[in-house]
Amino acid sequence: MRRGLAAIGLVLLAFVVFGVIPYNLHPNDSHAYWAVDPSDPYRGAQLGAPDAFFYAPVVAQLLGPLTALPFDAFRVLWGALALGALAGAGALWTLIMPGVTEDLVRGNIHILLAVAILAGFRVPGAWAAVLLTKVTPGIGLLWFAIRREWRSLAQVAVVTALIVVASVVVGGVQLWIDWVRLLATSAESPRTYTYLGVAPPPLVVRMLLAVAVVTWGAWTNRRWTVPISAFLALPVIWPSGFALLAAAPPLWLADRQPARTDRSTQVKPAPEAA
């Protein structure tokens, strides 16, 4: 079934890319990543502004060599990276989910963050990708704190700290100061997307909901609540942000698997002799 869903998702994606299904193909987000100047990434960065860049300096530094490519090549490479990450995680079938095609077309990173959350249950350091980009979805780390998995939290802290130190050595500390200042300023006046004239709840309200969801999930051993809490905690809810929820179905299925296995291998009692 998953292979079939993946095939349907790939066909729909191809229809969008080749214009069979009418779609606005403007790659707003990937263009911002391509246009970033690693030495001054936050020039003119405002929510909704063209080519605004809001991620940590290390992301701009990593993107720097790729900005030498023609934009069309960068765009294809970036989309292939997200699609390959989804396939490598065994979640290509989630292409049919809302927001996933949108994220691929726009070139945002929600798919990559969904894969990082999936990987984070085995390699917690993968959460550094969340903390150094969208930041607030890192509320999902409460999963480890509530379950007292301190070693996992320590791994996240160490990996993130090492990345920051390496970035400071390369580009200096001022870029990190500028980034923190930018986040604080952006949080003061968030711009919220509206759906049919209705805006999602503000970030403060969504953060409280995210805490409640991940807390319940940690207490009841439901890993699929972690990407849901991360989605709720996104700085701004955009259509492509729904791609972050692509991590939820694979985790839901994985959480159900042990229960099914236990029931199927349970030895039935022998009938009593007459």
Solvent accessible surface area in square Angstrom, and as a share of the most:
residue,aa,sasa,rsa
1,M,198,0.88
2,R,133,0.49
3,R,217,0.79
4,G,38,0.36
5,L,46,0.23
6,A,13,0.10
7,A,52,0.40
8,I,95,0.48
9,G,1,0.01
10,L,71,0.35
11,V,74,0.42
12,L,77,0.38
13,L,21,0.10
14,A,38,0.30
15,F,82,0.34
16,V,8,0.05
17,V,75,0.43
18,F,162,0.68
19,G,50,0.48
20,V,97,0.56
21,I,62,0.32
22,P,122,0.77
23,Y,81,0.31
24,N,100,0.51
25,L,58,0.29
26,H,104,0.46
27,P,12,0.07
28,N,78,0.40
29,D,37,0.19
30,S,1,0.00
31,H,58,0.26
32,A,8,0.06
33,Y,11,0.04
34,W,66,0.23
35,A,48,0.37
36,V,12,0.07
37,D,64,0.33
38,P,40,0.25
39,S,86,0.55
40,D,52,0.27
41,P,8,0.05
42,Y,27,0.10
43,R,187,0.68
44,G,59,0.57
45,A,11,0.08
46,Q,127,0.57
47,L,52,0.26
48,G,48,0.46
49,A,31,0.24
50,P,126,0.79
51,D,61,0.31
52,A,21,0.16
53,F,4,0.02
54,F,39,0.16
55,Y,13,0.05
56,A,0,0.00
57,P,0,0.00
58,V,16,0.09
59,V,25,0.15
60,A,0,0.00
61,Q,36,0.16
62,L,129,0.64
63,L,8,0.04
64,G,16,0.16
65,P,100,0.63
66,L,54,0.27
67,T,35,0.20
68,A,93,0.72
69,L,64,0.32
70,P,92,0.58
71,F,37,0.15
72,D,100,0.52
73,A,44,0.34
74,F,1,0.01
75,R,74,0.27
76,V,107,0.62
77,L,85,0.42
78,W,23,0.08
79,G,19,0.18
80,A,56,0.44
81,L,92,0.46
82,A,4,0.03
83,L,47,0.23
84,G,42,0.40
85,A,25,0.20
86,L,1,0.00
87,A,49,0.38
88,G,71,0.68
89,A,40,0.31
90,G,49,0.47
91,A,0,0.00
92,L,39,0.19
93,W,27,0.10
94,T,0,0.00
95,L,5,0.02
96,I,71,0.36
97,M,40,0.18
98,P,102,0.64
99,G,14,0.13
100,V,0,0.00
101,T,25,0.15
102,E,28,0.12
103,D,1,0.01
104,L,22,0.11
105,V,9,0.05
106,R,34,0.13
107,G,5,0.05
108,N,16,0.08
109,I,11,0.06
110,H,3,0.01
111,I,0,0.00
112,L,38,0.19
113,L,3,0.02
114,A,1,0.00
115,V,26,0.15
116,A,10,0.08
117,I,0,0.00
118,L,26,0.13
119,A,32,0.25
120,G,0,0.00
121,F,42,0.18
122,R,205,0.75
123,V,87,0.50
124,P,9,0.06
125,G,6,0.06
126,A,27,0.21
127,W,3,0.01
128,A,4,0.03
129,A,45,0.35
130,V,1,0.00
131,L,45,0.22
132,L,13,0.06
133,T,14,0.08
134,K,27,0.12
135,V,47,0.27
136,T,34,0.20
137,P,1,0.00
138,G,10,0.10
139,I,34,0.17
140,G,0,0.00
141,L,26,0.13
142,L,53,0.27
143,W,7,0.03
144,F,6,0.02
145,A,30,0.23
146,I,49,0.25
147,R,85,0.31
148,R,184,0.67
149,E,59,0.26
150,W,151,0.53
151,R,212,0.78
152,S,20,0.13
153,L,45,0.22
154,A,52,0.40
155,Q,66,0.29
156,V,6,0.03
157,A,61,0.47
158,V,84,0.48
159,V,48,0.28
160,T,21,0.12
161,A,52,0.40
162,L,114,0.57
163,I,54,0.28
164,V,41,0.24
165,V,88,0.51
166,A,57,0.44
167,S,3,0.02
168,V,47,0.27
169,V,120,0.69
170,V,117,0.67
171,G,35,0.34
172,G,31,0.30
173,V,86,0.49
174,Q,97,0.43
175,L,22,0.11
176,W,23,0.08
177,I,76,0.38
178,D,42,0.22
179,W,17,0.06
180,V,90,0.52
181,R,138,0.51
182,L,24,0.12
183,L,51,0.25
184,A,58,0.45
185,T,76,0.44
186,S,23,0.15
187,A,68,0.53
188,E,137,0.61
189,S,84,0.54
190,P,63,0.40
191,R,128,0.47
192,T,46,0.27
193,Y,78,0.30
194,T,71,0.42
195,Y,71,0.27
196,L,187,0.93
197,G,70,0.67
198,V,104,0.60
199,A,53,0.41
200,P,24,0.15
201,P,62,0.39
202,P,81,0.51
203,L,38,0.19
204,V,111,0.64
205,V,64,0.37
206,R,9,0.03
207,M,50,0.22
208,L,122,0.61
209,L,85,0.42
210,A,0,0.00
211,V,55,0.32
212,A,61,0.47
213,V,40,0.23
214,V,0,0.00
215,T,25,0.14
216,W,114,0.40
217,G,0,0.00
218,A,5,0.04
219,W,189,0.66
220,T,53,0.31
221,N,91,0.47
222,R,88,0.32
223,R,65,0.24
224,W,56,0.20
225,T,0,0.00
226,V,1,0.00
227,P,0,0.00
228,I,49,0.25
229,S,0,0.00
230,A,0,0.00
231,F,21,0.09
232,L,36,0.18
233,A,0,0.00
234,L,1,0.01
235,P,47,0.30
236,V,12,0.07
237,I,8,0.04
238,W,81,0.28
239,P,41,0.26
240,S,5,0.03
241,G,0,0.00
242,F,63,0.26
243,A,0,0.00
244,L,1,0.00
245,L,36,0.18
246,A,1,0.01
247,A,0,0.00
248,A,13,0.10
249,P,31,0.19
250,P,23,0.14
251,L,7,0.03
252,W,113,0.40
253,L,45,0.22
254,A,42,0.33
255,D,38,0.20
256,R,100,0.37
257,Q,89,0.40
258,P,76,0.48
259,A,45,0.35
260,R,86,0.31
261,T,59,0.34
262,D,93,0.48
263,R,156,0.57
264,S,90,0.58
265,T,95,0.55
266,Q,132,0.59
267,V,134,0.77
268,K,175,0.74
269,P,125,0.78
270,A,87,0.68
271,P,126,0.79
272,E,167,0.75
273,A,101,0.78
274,A,156,1.21
